Amino acid sequence: MSNFNQIIQSDVPTLVDFYATWCGPCKTMHPILDQLKSKYGEKLRVLKIDVDKNQGVANQFKIRSVPTLLFFKSGKTIWRESGAFPLSVLEGKIKTYL
């Protein structure tokens, strides 16, 4: 994922979901992240990264469990947490930065 660093350097806030296809909680997060993306449109970028296919990026950010969500703004990590979350919790954590 060569352009990953360019994406997170953007002024558009970016929520990155580090997931694995075999992970049950990751599967529950996909529709929630799609709802978030639909709701905020151009104000928020949502990026899903398969840790098995992108081990370099996963190692760069020391991803040890999935799902792990990282929220970036202008290249800085604003928030990081592992686990599955309902839409309302995610919105509460990120909407101050949108």
Phi and psi restraints in degrees (value plus and minus 20) as a CYANA .aco file:
   2 SER   PHI     -89.1   -49.1
   2 SER   PSI     -49.0    -9.0
   3 ASN   PHI    -116.6   -76.6
   3 ASN   PSI      -9.2    30.8
   4 PHE   PHI     -77.1   -37.1
   4 PHE   PSI     -68.3   -28.3
   5 ASN   PHI     -83.3   -43.3
   5 ASN   PSI     -54.5   -14.5
   6 GLN   PHI     -85.3   -45.3
   6 GLN   PSI     -60.8   -20.8
   7 ILE   PHI     -83.0   -43.0
   7 ILE   PSI     -67.4   -27.4
   8 ILE   PHI     -95.0   -55.0
   8 ILE   PSI     -35.9     4.1
   9 GLN   PHI     -97.4   -57.4
   9 GLN   PSI     -32.8     7.2
  10 SER   PHI     -82.1   -42.1
  10 SER   PSI     136.9   176.9
  11 ASP   PHI     -92.9   -52.9
  11 ASP   PSI     -37.8     2.2
  12 VAL   PHI     -98.0   -58.0
  12 VAL   PSI     101.1   141.1
  13 PRO   PHI     -76.1   -36.1
  13 PRO   PSI     120.1   160.1
  14 THR   PHI    -147.1  -107.1
  14 THR   PSI     104.2   144.2
  15 LEU   PHI    -120.6   -80.6
  15 LEU   PSI     100.2   140.2
  16 VAL   PHI    -128.4   -88.4
  16 VAL   PSI     105.5   145.5
  17 ASP   PHI    -124.5   -84.5
  17 ASP   PSI      88.8   128.8
  18 PHE   PHI    -107.6   -67.6
  18 PHE   PSI      98.2   138.2
  19 TYR   PHI    -157.4  -117.4
  19 TYR   PSI     154.4   194.4
  20 ALA   PHI    -157.2  -117.2
  20 ALA   PSI     126.5   166.5
  21 THR   PHI     -85.1   -45.1
  21 THR   PSI     -45.8    -5.8
  22 TRP   PHI    -107.5   -67.5
  22 TRP   PSI     -22.1    17.9
  23 CYS   PHI    -111.1   -71.1
  23 CYS   PSI      98.4   138.4
  24 GLY   PHI     -81.2   -41.2
  24 GLY   PSI     -72.6   -32.6
  25 PRO   PHI     -79.8   -39.8
  25 PRO   PSI     -50.9   -10.9
  26 CYS   PHI     -82.9   -42.9
  26 CYS   PSI     -60.0   -20.0
  27 LYS   PHI     -84.5   -44.5
  27 LYS   PSI     -53.5   -13.5
  28 THR   PHI     -92.3   -52.3
  28 THR   PSI     -45.0    -5.0
  29 MET   PHI     -96.2   -56.2
  29 MET   PSI     -48.2    -8.2
  30 HIS   PHI     -75.7   -35.7
  30 HIS   PSI     -70.6   -30.6
  31 PRO   PHI     -86.0   -46.0
  31 PRO   PSI     -51.4   -11.4
  32 ILE   PHI     -86.1   -46.1
  32 ILE   PSI     -63.6   -23.6
  33 LEU   PHI     -87.0   -47.0
  33 LEU   PSI     -55.8   -15.8
  34 ASP   PHI     -83.8   -43.8
  34 ASP   PSI     -59.6   -19.6
  35 GLN   PHI     -83.3   -43.3
  35 GLN   PSI     -62.8   -22.8
  36 LEU   PHI     -80.9   -40.9
  36 LEU   PSI     -65.3   -25.3
  37 LYS   PHI     -82.8   -42.8
  37 LYS   PSI     -62.7   -22.7
  38 SER   PHI     -84.1   -44.1
  38 SER   PSI     -60.9   -20.9
  39 LYS   PHI     -88.3   -48.3
  39 LYS   PSI     -59.6   -19.6
  40 TYR   PHI    -121.2   -81.2
  40 TYR   PSI     -30.8     9.2
  41 GLY   PHI      31.7    71.7
  41 GLY   PSI    -143.1  -103.1
  42 GLU   PHI     -93.2   -53.2
  42 GLU   PSI     -32.3     7.7
  43 LYS   PHI     -96.3   -56.3
  43 LYS   PSI     -36.9     3.1
  44 LEU   PHI    -162.5  -122.5
  44 LEU   PSI     114.0   154.0
  45 ARG   PHI    -123.6   -83.6
  45 ARG   PSI     113.0   153.0
  46 VAL   PHI    -135.4   -95.4
  46 VAL   PSI     104.8   144.8
  47 LEU   PHI    -143.8  -103.8
  47 LEU   PSI     109.5   149.5
  48 LYS   PHI    -128.2   -88.2
  48 LYS   PSI     107.3   147.3
  49 ILE   PHI    -142.3  -102.3
  49 ILE   PSI      97.3   137.3
  50 ASP   PHI     -96.0   -56.0
  50 ASP   PSI      95.2   135.2
  51 VAL   PHI     -86.2   -46.2
  51 VAL   PSI     -46.8    -6.8
  52 ASP   PHI     -93.6   -53.6
  52 ASP   PSI     -51.3   -11.3
  53 LYS   PHI    -112.1   -72.1
  53 LYS   PSI     -37.2     2.8
  54 ASN   PHI    -150.0  -110.0
  54 ASN   PSI      38.2    78.2
  55 GLN   PHI     -83.9   -43.9
  55 GLN   PSI     -51.4   -11.4
  56 GLY   PHI     -82.1   -42.1
  56 GLY   PSI     -66.7   -26.7
  57 VAL   PHI     -88.1   -48.1
  57 VAL   PSI     -60.5   -20.5
  58 ALA   PHI     -81.0   -41.0
  58 ALA   PSI     -61.8   -21.8
  59 ASN   PHI     -88.3   -48.3
  59 ASN   PSI     -57.7   -17.7
  60 GLN   PHI     -76.7   -36.7
  60 GLN   PSI     -57.6   -17.6
  61 PHE   PHI    -122.9   -82.9
  61 PHE   PSI      -7.0    33.0
  62 LYS   PHI      32.6    72.6
  62 LYS   PSI      29.6    69.6
  63 ILE   PHI     -97.2   -57.2
  63 ILE   PSI      98.3   138.3
  64 ARG   PHI    -133.4   -93.4
  64 ARG   PSI     -36.5     3.5
  65 SER   PHI    -164.4  -124.4
  65 SER   PSI     136.7   176.7
  66 VAL   PHI    -147.3  -107.3
  66 VAL   PSI     126.9   166.9
  67 PRO   PHI     -95.3   -55.3
  67 PRO   PSI     124.6   164.6
  68 THR   PHI    -144.1  -104.1
  68 THR   PSI     108.9   148.9
  69 LEU   PHI    -128.8   -88.8
  69 LEU   PSI     113.1   153.1
  70 LEU   PHI    -143.0  -103.0
  70 LEU   PSI     117.3   157.3
  71 PHE   PHI    -136.1   -96.1
  71 PHE   PSI     101.1   141.1
  72 PHE   PHI    -134.5   -94.5
  72 PHE   PSI     125.9   165.9
  73 LYS   PHI    -160.7  -120.7
  73 LYS   PSI     102.8   142.8
  74 SER   PHI      32.4    72.4
  74 SER   PSI      19.4    59.4
  75 GLY   PHI      65.0   105.0
  75 GLY   PSI     -25.8    14.2
  76 LYS   PHI    -120.6   -80.6
  76 LYS   PSI     118.2   158.2
  77 THR   PHI     -97.1   -57.1
  77 THR   PSI      96.8   136.8
  78 ILE   PHI    -110.0   -70.0
  78 ILE   PSI     -56.6   -16.6
  79 TRP   PHI    -174.6  -134.6
  79 TRP   PSI     124.0   164.0
  80 ARG   PHI    -167.9  -127.9
  80 ARG   PSI     113.0   153.0
  81 GLU   PHI    -180.5  -140.5
  81 GLU   PSI     126.4   166.4
  82 SER   PHI    -122.3   -82.3
  82 SER   PSI     127.7   167.7
  83 GLY   PHI     100.0   140.0
  83 GLY   PSI     152.9   192.9
  84 ALA   PHI    -116.4   -76.4
  84 ALA   PSI     121.1   161.1
  85 PHE   PHI    -152.8  -112.8
  85 PHE   PSI     125.7   165.7
  86 PRO   PHI     -91.2   -51.2
  86 PRO   PSI     140.8   180.8
  87 LEU   PHI     -74.2   -34.2
  87 LEU   PSI     -63.3   -23.3
  88 SER   PHI     -81.3   -41.3
  88 SER   PSI     -57.3   -17.3
  89 VAL   PHI     -88.6   -48.6
  89 VAL   PSI     -64.7   -24.7
  90 LEU   PHI     -81.1   -41.1
  90 LEU   PSI     -64.3   -24.3
  91 GLU   PHI     -80.6   -40.6
  91 GLU   PSI     -62.1   -22.1
  92 GLY   PHI     -81.5   -41.5
  92 GLY   PSI     -55.4   -15.4
  93 LYS   PHI     -96.9   -56.9
  93 LYS   PSI     -50.1   -10.1
  94 ILE   PHI    -128.5   -88.5
  94 ILE   PSI     -40.1    -0.1
  95 LYS   PHI     -86.3   -46.3
  95 LYS   PSI     -41.0    -1.0
  96 THR   PHI     -86.2   -46.2
  96 THR   PSI     -43.1    -3.1
  97 TYR   PHI    -117.9   -77.9
  97 TYR   PSI     -20.6    19.4
